[in-house]
Every structure is written in C-alpha cells, then in structure tokens.
C-alpha cells in the first residue's frame, strides 16, 4: 500500500504476466522498469529465466482514456497535479508522521515536479530563471 505516496497521475496502464517463477519475474520486472518508488529494491540484471517476455505481457488494462492521457501529458497540467500531490503529502507527513520512505518519496515527487516545471517554462532544470515583465 502506498499510503498516499503514489501519484495516481503517474499510472495510465497496468500490464500483467503469468508465471510460476513469481519472485524471479518480479526481480526481472523491477530491474527492467526501475520504478521510482522502489527505494529498497535490489536490481539483478542477471535474472533472465523468469517465464515472462517483458515485451509481451499477458494482458494490459488501460486505466484512463486517450483524451485523459493527452490531458495529463501537457506540461502545465503535469506541473499543477504534481504540486497538488506534493502538498497532500506534506500534510500527511505533518499530521501522521509517516516513514522515512514516505519522506524520501516526497523528495522524489519534488524532483519530478522540478522537471515538469522546467519543461513547462522551457528552461534547463539547473538554470537560474530570469523573470522579466
């Protein structure tokens, strides 16, 4: 359970595979996708015999429409949503004092927010933005 750490805007599709080698398949998928919230995951690129073909999932569930996906991909909308998610996380941490991983997740969402805003403004993330009238 993510306890509010996961931003649902980051999810558009869910893929699944069927295999008897669940632990090895999970390691294979983690190594391939490197999900940004799996802080303690150890990646093992040697895991290959998993019974799954990453390029061909057993099924895919699309969670949002193509129109919604397009809306979410706009830099302005991504920036606003990520900021709103960060604000919710700050409140949760303040009120419930969540784990170190939740706090680390907040910084990860801030990093993504910084990237989104830099894209929206058309600047490099590390640039000092000069404001003019």
LUMKOL-273371 format. One record per residue (C-alpha): x, y, z. Coordinates in Angstrom, 3 decimals. Example, Ala and Ser with C-alpha at 12.3 -4.5 7.8 and 13.67 -1.06 7.14 Angstrom:
BEGIN
<u: 12.300; v: -4.500; w: 7.800> .
<u: 13.670; v: -1.060; w: 7.140> .
***
This chain:
BEGIN
<u: 0.000; v: 0.000; w: 0.000> .
<u: 1.366; v: 3.416; w: -0.898> .
<u: -0.299; v: 5.478; w: 1.876> .
<u: -0.670; v: 8.424; w: -0.479> .
<u: 2.905; v: 8.203; w: -1.757> .
<u: 1.887; v: 7.081; w: -5.218> .
<u: 0.592; v: 9.796; w: -7.527> .
<u: -2.261; v: 8.212; w: -9.499> .
<u: -1.483; v: 10.599; w: -12.353> .
<u: 1.643; v: 8.521; w: -12.935> .
<u: -0.421; v: 5.440; w: -13.844> .
<u: -2.192; v: 5.022; w: -17.165> .
<u: -1.834; v: 1.290; w: -17.843> .
<u: -1.383; v: -1.905; w: -15.827> .
<u: 0.386; v: -4.828; w: -17.502> .
<u: 0.397; v: -8.354; w: -16.122> .
<u: 2.145; v: -11.627; w: -16.789> .
<u: 1.507; v: -15.187; w: -15.630> .
<u: 4.370; v: -17.380; w: -14.447> .
<u: 5.242; v: -19.985; w: -11.845> .
<u: 8.505; v: -18.128; w: -11.100> .
<u: 6.936; v: -15.151; w: -9.313> .
<u: 9.955; v: -13.953; w: -7.321> .
<u: 12.313; v: -14.145; w: -10.310> .
<u: 9.724; v: -12.486; w: -12.559> .
<u: 9.241; v: -9.670; w: -10.044> .
<u: 13.021; v: -9.129; w: -9.918> .
<u: 13.136; v: -9.165; w: -13.739> .
<u: 10.382; v: -6.529; w: -13.943> .
<u: 11.949; v: -4.347; w: -11.227> .
<u: 15.309; v: -4.482; w: -12.993> .
<u: 13.735; v: -3.634; w: -16.338> .
<u: 11.401; v: -0.812; w: -15.247> .
<u: 13.204; v: 0.530; w: -12.128> .
<u: 10.075; v: 2.071; w: -10.562> .
<u: 10.866; v: 5.393; w: -8.940> .
<u: 9.284; v: 4.491; w: -5.591> .
<u: 11.096; v: 1.171; w: -5.061> .
<u: 13.875; v: 2.532; w: -2.859> .
<u: 14.905; v: -0.750; w: -1.282> .
<u: 14.681; v: -2.871; w: -4.426> .
<u: 17.891; v: -4.580; w: -5.419> .
<u: 18.168; v: -4.857; w: -9.157> .
<u: 19.660; v: -8.016; w: -10.610> .
<u: 20.295; v: -7.812; w: -14.342> .
<u: 21.368; v: -11.482; w: -14.342> .
<u: 17.763; v: -12.601; w: -13.783> .
<u: 16.635; v: -13.906; w: -17.160> .
<u: 14.876; v: -17.264; w: -16.666> .
<u: 11.557; v: -15.881; w: -15.469> .
<u: 8.960; v: -17.385; w: -17.753> .
<u: 7.867; v: -13.947; w: -18.959> .
<u: 8.557; v: -11.867; w: -22.029> .
<u: 8.602; v: -8.240; w: -20.891> .
<u: 7.666; v: -7.060; w: -24.372> .
<u: 4.554; v: -9.250; w: -24.427> .
<u: 2.510; v: -9.004; w: -21.235> .
<u: -0.304; v: -11.478; w: -20.673> .
<u: -2.667; v: -8.548; w: -20.631> .
<u: -2.903; v: -4.793; w: -20.325> .
<u: -5.570; v: -2.764; w: -18.611> .
<u: -5.887; v: 0.856; w: -19.732> .
<u: -6.987; v: 2.869; w: -16.700> .
<u: -7.710; v: 6.174; w: -18.435> .
<u: -8.940; v: 7.284; w: -21.839> .
<u: -6.620; v: 8.519; w: -24.562> .
<u: -8.087; v: 12.015; w: -24.095> .
<u: -7.243; v: 11.919; w: -20.383> .
<u: -3.761; v: 10.620; w: -21.172> .
<u: -3.227; v: 13.517; w: -23.576> .
<u: -4.520; v: 15.989; w: -20.957> .
<u: -2.162; v: 14.543; w: -18.339> .
<u: 0.795; v: 14.796; w: -20.700> .
<u: 0.515; v: 18.584; w: -21.046> .
<u: 3.367; v: 20.240; w: -19.139> .
<u: 1.100; v: 22.771; w: -17.450> .
<u: -1.280; v: 20.079; w: -16.181> .
<u: 1.537; v: 17.756; w: -15.053> .
<u: 3.150; v: 20.571; w: -13.069> .
<u: -0.087; v: 21.541; w: -11.319> .
<u: -1.010; v: 17.953; w: -10.475> .
<u: 2.429; v: 17.129; w: -9.107> .
<u: 2.389; v: 20.259; w: -6.938> .
<u: -1.037; v: 19.311; w: -5.579> .
<u: 0.226; v: 15.813; w: -4.802> .
<u: 3.274; v: 17.234; w: -3.003> .
<u: 1.045; v: 19.474; w: -0.911> .
<u: -1.124; v: 16.493; w: 0.086> .
<u: 1.988; v: 14.524; w: 1.033> .
<u: 3.310; v: 17.394; w: 3.164> .
<u: 0.001; v: 17.465; w: 5.061> .
<u: 0.082; v: 13.688; w: 5.586> .
<u: 3.644; v: 13.788; w: 6.873> .
<u: 2.825; v: 16.698; w: 9.184> .
<u: -0.345; v: 15.075; w: 10.549> .
<u: 0.649; v: 11.401; w: 10.603> .
<u: 4.478; v: 11.472; w: 10.708> .
<u: 4.970; v: 8.797; w: 8.050> .
<u: 8.029; v: 6.619; w: 7.478> .
<u: 11.410; v: 7.606; w: 6.122> .
<u: 10.403; v: 6.078; w: 2.762> .
<u: 7.361; v: 8.366; w: 2.620> .
<u: 9.585; v: 11.338; w: 3.289> .
<u: 12.033; v: 10.160; w: 0.646> .
<u: 9.104; v: 9.779; w: -1.747> .
<u: 8.238; v: 13.431; w: -1.189> .
<u: 11.689; v: 14.401; w: -2.456> .
<u: 11.250; v: 12.112; w: -5.467> .
<u: 7.950; v: 13.803; w: -6.337> .
<u: 9.645; v: 17.192; w: -5.893> .
<u: 12.351; v: 16.095; w: -8.355> .
<u: 9.656; v: 15.142; w: -10.866> .
<u: 7.851; v: 18.436; w: -10.189> .
<u: 11.081; v: 20.355; w: -10.861> .
<u: 11.462; v: 18.532; w: -14.189> .
<u: 7.835; v: 19.237; w: -15.137> .
<u: 8.134; v: 22.947; w: -14.308> .
<u: 11.425; v: 23.214; w: -16.200> .
<u: 9.733; v: 21.662; w: -19.248> .
<u: 6.732; v: 23.958; w: -18.837> .
<u: 8.967; v: 27.043; w: -18.643> .
<u: 11.248; v: 25.804; w: -21.414> .
<u: 14.408; v: 26.033; w: -19.321> .
<u: 17.049; v: 23.618; w: -18.137> .
<u: 16.280; v: 22.280; w: -14.682> .
<u: 19.523; v: 23.706; w: -13.310> .
<u: 19.213; v: 27.114; w: -14.938> .
<u: 18.502; v: 30.249; w: -12.948> .
<u: 15.303; v: 31.633; w: -14.413> .
<u: 15.419; v: 35.370; w: -15.055> .
<u: 11.999; v: 36.919; w: -14.666> .
<u: 11.096; v: 39.928; w: -16.791> .
<u: 7.905; v: 41.907; w: -17.261> .
***
